[in-house]
């Protein structure tokens, strides 16, 4: 699923290449002169873009202790809890970090200075949206998940957003409890630097279910996008037919999960109820979209009498409400094929620029595929992200972290303890 254009897997000559890249020679059958002409079409990032998917890593569970109240700090230490690492991105897996982005010590993505040098400064972005991928969704306890999400969001503010004006954040929510999720959205949304609500593509039930609608209502009301990121809470098998044996089965199955969730969101009527809501599919890939929409449209026309609230064609709903991050690019590294795919998508507003830092999806500075027009590059890097994340236009000054990030929720009541920092019920 990498964007590198030279090799797949371990190269025979020992060179390092992005994992899962496909060799150009195996794909091109045109004349050598035509191939030479296409390889001259290089695509470079433009300054002032918005990186819509970066992953600051929590160094260790103890990093969240200052952001937990006394009760939960005691629970973490008494239970001997060490970390919350998800199998979606195994720490030592090659795809979890580019070799040149992997630090000598600690987790990839855990150092702000590295992120600045390797992503923010390197690609000249004006904004970068932080999506922490920490295993808080795997916890079964609603109360514990709520405490960890709250601590994670406060950690993001203090350790990242407050230290670089370009950074924006996603609100990680305890989906184990809809009530607590809405409360956390409302608490964090006071800080305008939060531009998105973050959920995983694989959870306990389809995302279109009415149980989740209060989350979407809060996001729409507060001008927040909803990001659906690749990954699982592993309460259920990551494939539709059961548990696999290898990580590659899990990784490839993510695209199928995105298709299933997109179907659920459309046919359950989420966008009929919340027409202004924007959802962003993060690390979903996008080459599957045209054929998927052709199939969904065909069967929607045939059985749409059972979902009369879906009063627009699926393609129209996707155009108006759904966006996709650029990386990982799951397409052949052939400009002609890729541009034909863009034509099939029938819109230049669907893709959002992303590096997926620190994950290994491309080599060097080849974050954009070859052969993209300058107009499309501007759409993907600047216009589309600003249209999707409307909070980017709002001033972020005047934020008081002591009052908002670490203080009580707007209603002053904690569903677990009654008062925000009480230690007993």
C-alpha positions as CSV (number, residue, x, y, z in Angstrom):
1,X,0.0,0.0,0.0
2,X,3.0,2.2,-0.1
3,X,3.5,4.9,-2.8
4,X,7.1,4.0,-3.7
5,X,7.5,3.2,-7.4
6,X,10.4,0.9,-7.4
7,X,9.8,-2.4,-5.6
8,X,7.6,-4.6,-3.5
9,X,8.7,-6.2,-0.2
10,X,12.4,-6.8,0.4
11,X,14.2,-5.6,-2.8
12,X,16.6,-8.0,-4.4
13,X,19.5,-5.5,-4.5
14,X,19.2,-4.6,-0.8
15,X,17.6,-1.2,-1.3
16,X,14.9,-0.1,1.2
17,X,11.5,0.8,-0.3
18,X,8.1,1.5,1.1
19,X,6.3,-1.7,2.1
20,X,3.9,-3.2,-0.3
21,X,5.0,-1.0,-3.2
22,X,4.5,-2.4,-6.7
23,X,7.2,-2.4,-9.3
24,X,6.5,-0.1,-12.2
25,X,8.1,-2.5,-14.6
26,X,5.5,-5.2,-13.8
27,X,2.7,-2.8,-14.6
28,X,3.7,-0.8,-17.6
29,X,3.4,-2.4,-21.1
30,X,3.6,0.7,-23.2
31,X,6.6,1.8,-25.3
32,X,9.8,2.8,-23.6
33,X,9.6,6.3,-25.0
34,X,6.1,6.8,-23.6
35,X,7.3,5.5,-20.2
36,X,10.2,7.9,-20.3
37,X,7.9,10.8,-21.0
38,X,5.6,10.0,-18.0
39,X,8.5,9.6,-15.5
40,X,9.3,13.3,-16.2
41,X,6.0,14.3,-14.7
42,X,7.0,14.9,-11.1
43,X,4.7,16.1,-8.4
44,X,6.0,18.3,-5.6
45,X,4.1,19.5,-2.5
46,X,3.3,23.2,-2.3
47,X,3.8,25.4,0.7
48,X,0.9,26.2,3.0
49,X,-0.8,22.8,2.8
50,X,-2.7,20.9,5.5
51,X,-1.5,17.5,6.7
52,X,-4.7,15.8,7.7
53,X,-3.2,12.7,9.4
54,X,-0.2,12.6,11.7
55,X,0.2,10.4,14.8
56,X,1.8,11.7,17.9
57,X,2.7,8.7,20.1
58,X,2.1,8.5,23.8
59,X,5.6,7.5,25.1
60,X,4.2,5.3,27.9
61,X,1.1,5.0,29.9
62,X,2.8,6.9,32.7
63,X,2.9,9.9,30.4
64,X,-0.9,10.2,31.0
65,X,-0.6,10.0,34.8
66,X,-0.4,13.8,35.3
67,X,-3.7,14.1,33.4
68,X,-5.6,11.5,35.5
69,X,-7.3,12.3,38.8
70,X,-6.1,10.7,42.0
71,X,-8.5,7.7,41.7
72,X,-7.4,6.7,38.2
73,X,-3.7,7.3,38.9
74,X,-4.0,4.9,41.8
75,X,-5.8,2.4,39.6
76,X,-3.1,2.4,37.0
77,X,-0.3,1.9,39.5
78,X,-2.2,-0.6,41.7
79,X,-3.1,-2.7,38.7
80,X,0.4,-2.6,37.3
81,X,-0.8,-1.3,33.9
82,X,2.1,-0.6,31.6
83,X,0.8,0.5,28.2
84,X,-2.1,0.4,25.8
85,X,-0.6,-0.7,22.5
86,X,-2.9,-1.7,19.7
87,X,-2.1,-4.5,17.3
88,X,-3.3,-2.3,14.4
89,X,0.3,-0.9,14.4
90,X,2.7,-3.2,16.0
91,X,5.7,-1.2,17.4
92,X,8.4,-3.2,15.5
93,X,6.5,-3.7,12.2
94,X,8.2,-2.0,9.3
95,X,5.1,-0.2,8.2
96,X,4.7,1.4,11.6
97,X,7.6,3.7,10.9
98,X,9.9,4.7,8.1
99,X,13.5,3.7,9.0
100,X,14.7,7.2,8.8
101,X,11.8,8.3,11.1
102,X,12.4,5.6,13.7
103,X,14.2,7.1,16.7
104,X,17.1,5.4,18.4
105,X,15.0,5.2,21.6
106,X,11.3,5.4,22.3
107,X,8.3,5.1,20.0
108,X,8.2,6.6,16.5
109,X,6.2,9.8,16.5
110,X,6.8,10.5,20.2
111,X,9.1,13.5,19.8
112,X,7.8,16.9,18.6
113,X,11.2,18.1,17.3
114,X,11.4,15.0,15.1
115,X,7.9,15.6,13.8
116,X,8.9,19.2,13.0
117,X,12.0,18.3,11.1
118,X,10.6,15.2,9.3
119,X,7.1,16.3,8.5
120,X,6.0,19.8,9.4
121,X,9.0,21.7,8.1
122,X,9.9,19.2,5.4
123,X,6.6,19.5,3.6
124,X,6.0,23.2,4.4
125,X,2.5,22.7,5.9
126,X,0.6,25.5,7.6
127,X,-1.5,23.1,9.7
128,X,-1.2,19.5,10.7
129,X,-4.0,17.5,12.4
130,X,-2.9,15.1,15.1
131,X,-4.7,11.8,15.4
132,X,-3.4,9.9,18.4
133,X,-3.7,6.1,17.9
134,X,-3.6,4.8,21.5
135,X,-5.4,1.7,22.6
136,X,-8.1,3.5,24.8
137,X,-10.8,2.1,22.6
138,X,-9.8,-1.5,23.5
139,X,-10.8,-1.0,27.2
140,X,-14.1,-2.6,28.1
141,X,-14.8,-0.4,31.1
142,X,-16.8,2.7,30.2
143,X,-15.4,4.6,33.2
144,X,-11.8,3.7,32.5
145,X,-12.1,4.5,28.8
146,X,-13.6,7.8,29.7
147,X,-10.7,8.7,32.1
148,X,-8.1,7.6,29.6
149,X,-9.7,9.5,26.7
150,X,-9.9,12.6,28.8
151,X,-6.3,12.3,29.8
152,X,-5.2,11.6,26.2
153,X,-6.9,14.7,24.9
154,X,-5.4,16.9,27.7
155,X,-2.0,15.4,27.1
156,X,-2.4,16.3,23.4
157,X,-3.1,19.9,24.2
158,X,-0.3,20.3,26.7
159,X,2.5,18.3,25.0
160,X,1.7,19.1,21.4
161,X,-0.8,21.8,20.5
162,X,0.6,24.3,23.0
163,X,4.1,23.8,21.7
164,X,3.6,24.4,17.9
165,X,1.0,26.8,16.5
166,X,0.6,24.7,13.3
167,X,-0.8,21.7,15.2
168,X,-4.5,20.9,15.5
169,X,-6.1,18.0,17.3
170,X,-8.7,15.3,17.1
171,X,-10.9,14.5,20.1
172,X,-10.5,10.9,21.0
173,X,-13.8,9.7,22.5
174,X,-14.8,6.7,24.7
175,X,-17.2,5.1,22.3
176,X,-18.0,2.5,25.0
177,X,-20.4,5.2,26.3
178,X,-22.3,7.5,24.0
179,X,-23.2,9.8,26.9
180,X,-19.6,10.2,27.9
181,X,-18.5,10.6,24.3
182,X,-20.8,13.6,23.8
183,X,-19.7,15.1,27.1
184,X,-16.0,14.8,26.1
185,X,-16.7,16.3,22.7
186,X,-18.4,19.3,24.3
187,X,-15.6,19.7,26.8
188,X,-12.8,19.7,24.3
189,X,-14.6,21.7,21.6
190,X,-14.2,24.8,23.7
191,X,-10.6,24.8,22.4
192,X,-10.9,25.8,18.7
193,X,-7.7,23.9,17.9
194,X,-9.7,20.7,18.1
195,X,-11.1,20.3,14.5
196,X,-12.3,16.6,14.5
197,X,-13.8,13.8,16.5
198,X,-11.8,10.6,16.1
199,X,-13.3,7.1,15.9
200,X,-12.0,3.7,14.7
201,X,-13.4,1.9,11.6
202,X,-13.7,-1.4,13.4
203,X,-15.7,-1.3,16.6
204,X,-18.6,-3.0,18.3
205,X,-21.3,-2.3,15.7
206,X,-21.8,-0.5,12.3
207,X,-21.3,3.3,12.6
208,X,-24.6,4.2,11.0
209,X,-26.6,2.7,13.9
210,X,-28.8,5.2,15.7
211,X,-27.0,4.7,19.0
212,X,-24.1,6.8,17.6
213,X,-26.2,9.6,16.3
214,X,-25.8,11.9,19.4
215,X,-22.0,11.9,18.6
216,X,-22.7,13.0,15.1
217,X,-25.2,15.6,16.3
218,X,-22.7,17.1,18.6
219,X,-20.0,17.2,15.9
220,X,-22.2,18.9,13.4
221,X,-23.5,21.4,15.9
222,X,-19.9,22.3,17.0
223,X,-18.5,22.5,13.5
224,X,-16.3,19.3,13.9
225,X,-15.6,16.8,11.3
226,X,-15.7,13.1,12.2
227,X,-12.6,11.1,11.4
228,X,-12.9,7.4,10.9
229,X,-9.4,5.9,11.2
230,X,-8.1,2.5,10.2
231,X,-7.8,0.3,13.3
232,X,-9.8,-1.9,15.6
233,X,-10.7,-2.3,19.2
234,X,-10.4,-6.0,18.7
235,X,-13.6,-6.8,20.4
236,X,-14.5,-8.6,17.2
237,X,-12.4,-10.3,14.4
238,X,-10.9,-7.8,12.0
239,X,-12.2,-9.7,9.0
240,X,-15.8,-10.6,8.1
241,X,-15.0,-14.3,8.2
242,X,-13.2,-14.6,11.5
243,X,-9.7,-14.3,12.9
244,X,-6.7,-14.5,10.6
245,X,-3.2,-15.6,11.3
246,X,-1.1,-12.7,10.0
247,X,-0.9,-8.9,10.3
248,X,-1.2,-8.5,6.6
249,X,-4.7,-10.1,6.7
250,X,-5.7,-7.5,9.3
251,X,-4.1,-4.6,7.3
252,X,-5.7,-5.5,4.0
253,X,-9.1,-6.1,5.6
254,X,-9.2,-2.4,6.7
255,X,-10.5,-1.4,3.2
256,X,-13.4,-3.8,3.5
257,X,-14.3,-2.4,6.9
258,X,-14.4,1.1,5.4
259,X,-16.7,0.0,2.7
260,X,-19.0,-1.7,5.2
261,X,-19.1,1.4,7.4
262,X,-19.7,3.7,4.5
263,X,-22.6,1.6,3.4
264,X,-24.0,1.7,7.0
265,X,-23.6,5.5,7.3
266,X,-25.4,6.1,4.0
267,X,-28.3,3.6,4.2
268,X,-29.0,4.2,7.9
269,X,-29.6,7.8,7.0
270,X,-26.9,9.6,8.9
271,X,-26.4,12.3,6.2
272,X,-30.2,12.7,5.7
273,X,-30.3,13.6,9.4
274,X,-27.1,15.6,9.6
275,X,-26.6,17.0,6.1
276,X,-23.8,19.4,7.1
277,X,-21.7,16.7,8.7
278,X,-18.3,15.9,7.1
279,X,-16.7,12.5,7.7
280,X,-13.1,11.8,6.8
281,X,-11.9,8.2,6.0
282,X,-8.3,8.1,7.3
283,X,-5.9,5.6,6.0
284,X,-8.7,3.9,4.1
285,X,-7.2,3.9,0.7
286,X,-9.4,5.2,-2.1
287,X,-8.8,3.2,-5.2
288,X,-11.7,0.9,-4.2
289,X,-14.2,3.8,-4.2
290,X,-15.4,3.9,-7.9
291,X,-16.2,0.1,-8.1
292,X,-17.7,0.2,-4.6
293,X,-20.0,3.1,-5.5
294,X,-21.0,1.5,-8.8
295,X,-22.1,-1.6,-6.9
296,X,-23.8,0.3,-4.1
297,X,-25.7,2.5,-6.6
298,X,-26.9,-0.5,-8.5
299,X,-28.4,-2.2,-5.5
300,X,-29.7,1.0,-3.9
301,X,-31.7,1.6,-7.1
302,X,-33.1,-1.9,-6.9
303,X,-34.1,-2.0,-3.2
304,X,-34.3,1.7,-2.2
305,X,-38.0,1.2,-1.2
306,X,-36.7,-0.1,2.2
307,X,-34.7,3.0,2.9
308,X,-36.8,5.9,1.6
309,X,-34.8,8.4,3.7
310,X,-31.9,7.9,1.3
311,X,-33.2,10.4,-1.1
312,X,-29.9,11.0,-3.0
313,X,-27.7,8.6,-5.0
314,X,-24.8,7.3,-2.9
315,X,-22.3,9.0,-5.2
316,X,-24.0,12.4,-4.4
317,X,-23.8,11.7,-0.7
318,X,-20.1,10.8,-0.9
319,X,-19.4,13.9,-2.9
320,X,-21.0,16.2,-0.4
321,X,-20.2,14.5,3.0
322,X,-17.2,12.1,2.7
323,X,-13.5,12.7,2.3
324,X,-10.5,10.5,2.1
325,X,-6.9,10.9,3.2
326,X,-4.3,10.6,0.5
327,X,-1.9,8.2,2.2
328,X,-1.6,5.3,2.0
329,X,-1.9,5.4,-1.8
330,X,-3.2,1.9,-2.8
331,X,-2.7,2.4,-6.5
332,X,-0.1,1.5,-9.1
333,X,2.6,4.1,-9.4
334,X,1.6,4.9,-13.0
335,X,0.4,8.5,-13.7
336,X,-2.0,7.4,-16.5
337,X,-3.7,4.7,-14.4
338,X,-3.9,7.0,-11.4
339,X,-5.4,9.9,-13.3
340,X,-7.9,7.5,-14.9
341,X,-8.9,6.5,-11.4
342,X,-9.4,10.2,-10.4
343,X,-11.7,10.5,-13.4
344,X,-13.7,7.6,-12.2
345,X,-14.1,9.2,-8.8
346,X,-15.9,12.1,-10.6
347,X,-14.8,14.7,-8.2
348,X,-11.6,16.6,-7.3
349,X,-12.9,17.4,-3.8
350,X,-12.7,14.0,-2.2
351,X,-9.0,13.7,-1.3
352,X,-7.1,15.4,1.5
353,X,-3.3,15.6,1.8
354,X,-1.7,13.5,4.5
355,X,1.7,12.1,5.3
356,X,0.5,9.4,7.8
357,X,3.6,10.3,9.8
358,X,5.5,8.3,11.1
359,X,4.0,5.3,9.2
360,X,6.0,4.0,6.2
361,X,3.9,4.8,3.2
362,X,6.4,6.5,0.9
363,X,10.2,7.1,0.6
364,X,12.0,10.4,0.5
365,X,9.8,13.3,-0.4
366,X,7.5,11.3,-2.7
367,X,4.4,12.0,-0.6
368,X,2.4,12.9,-3.7
369,X,2.1,10.5,-6.6
370,X,3.6,11.3,-10.0
371,X,1.6,13.0,-12.7
372,X,-0.9,15.1,-10.7
373,X,-1.7,18.5,-12.1
374,X,-0.8,21.6,-10.2
375,X,-4.5,22.4,-9.8
376,X,-5.3,19.0,-8.3
377,X,-2.3,19.4,-5.9
378,X,-3.7,22.7,-4.7
379,X,-7.1,21.2,-4.2
380,X,-5.8,18.2,-2.2
381,X,-3.3,20.1,-0.1
382,X,-5.1,23.4,0.6
383,X,-8.7,23.9,-0.7
384,X,-10.2,20.5,0.2
385,X,-8.8,20.4,3.8
386,X,-10.0,24.0,4.5
387,X,-13.4,23.2,3.2
388,X,-13.6,20.0,5.3
389,X,-12.1,21.4,8.5
390,X,-14.0,24.7,8.8
391,X,-12.5,25.3,12.3
392,X,-9.1,26.0,10.7
393,X,-10.5,29.4,9.7
394,X,-11.3,30.2,13.3
395,X,-8.8,32.0,15.5
396,X,-7.3,29.8,18.2
397,X,-6.0,32.6,20.4
398,X,-7.5,33.2,23.8
399,X,-7.3,29.5,24.8
400,X,-6.9,29.0,28.6
401,X,-5.6,25.4,29.0
402,X,-6.0,25.5,32.8
403,X,-9.7,26.4,32.4
404,X,-10.6,24.2,29.4
405,X,-8.1,21.4,28.8
406,X,-7.7,20.3,32.4
407,X,-10.9,21.7,34.0
408,X,-14.3,20.3,34.5
409,X,-16.7,19.5,31.7
410,X,-19.2,22.3,30.7
411,X,-21.9,20.9,32.9
412,X,-19.6,20.5,35.9
413,X,-20.6,16.9,36.5
414,X,-18.7,13.7,36.0
415,X,-21.0,10.7,35.2
416,X,-18.7,8.4,37.3
417,X,-17.8,10.4,40.4
418,X,-20.4,13.2,40.6
419,X,-17.7,15.9,40.8
420,X,-14.8,16.1,38.5
421,X,-11.9,15.2,40.8
422,X,-13.7,13.2,43.5
423,X,-12.2,9.9,44.3
424,X,-15.3,8.1,45.5
425,X,-18.8,7.7,44.2
